Amino acid sequence: MKGLQSELLKYRRTFTGKLIVFMPIFFGIYVCVVQVLMQNPLAEANNNTTMGWEMLLALVFNWWPVIFLPLGFALFAALIAAQEKRAGNYRSLRAHDVFPIMIWTDKIIGMTIYSFLSTVVLAIVTIISGIFTAGGSIPFGKILAGSAICWSVSLVLIPIQLWTATRGGVFLSMGLGFAGMLAGVIVAPTSFWAIMPWSWATRLMCPVIGIHPNNTILEAGDPLLDTSVIWVGIVVSLIAFFAFSVITSLWFKRMEIQ
């Protein structure tokens, strides 16, 4: 617990800590503007507030898993790796009587906690945005389900991006995040979505929110609305998260400190 507390303290009053809060807030403001500009005149004329919420959730839960999660985790990991490099590249930490695996595990858990806080902010910002731009009944169920699933199935990106940033630096981490973002959009609507971690959140938003990876509303009967993929995606992602955490922690244990 002391190691984890120390890890969480490192993010306070830093750009890394601010990123967690301001990224979903900035995203919410951006979505608000787009929602107003794209407001359907027919829905407005008929006072169809349900359509307003559908449009908002389609924007939020398409762009968040497609763009902000891959690039956000890549930047988050890059900032943490750069912070440790400036502090001595783990030499001081490895000098203490602490298992290297625990040092790495604390970093993963710390990123997991902060990413959860970012998800909570996203849910709050989405609700507030909808109150001003959509009106009507708030679909709490969809907002909470979409936020929680996006977060849980994207946790696997934490050990992957942290290893990449520690091994290759900022540019490699951001490059992998960008490549994963593009690959995730392409693979998500296909039958191979389960083998691409960057596609999991995008694919699961299809039945949860009813949105295609290309940001169009899915029609009734579309195969992408199959809800069986939700539990498959959650189970596969959690297993992958645990597996990559163990693999990268073993690598960190053997890593030579320069």
ABEGO torsion letter per residue (X at the ends): XAAAAAAAAAABGBAAAAAAAAAAAAAAAAAAAAAAAABBAAAAAAGBAAAAAAAAAAAAAAAAAAAAAAAAAAAAAAAAAAAAAAAGGGAAAAABBBBAAAAAAAAAAAAAAAAAAAAAAAAAAAAAAAAAAAEEBBBAAAAAAAAAAAAAAAAAAAAAAAAAAAAAEAAAAAAAAAAAAAAAAAAAABAAAAABAAAAAAAAAAAAAGBBAAGBBBBBGBAAABAAAAAAAAAAAAAAAAAAAAAAAAAAAABBBX
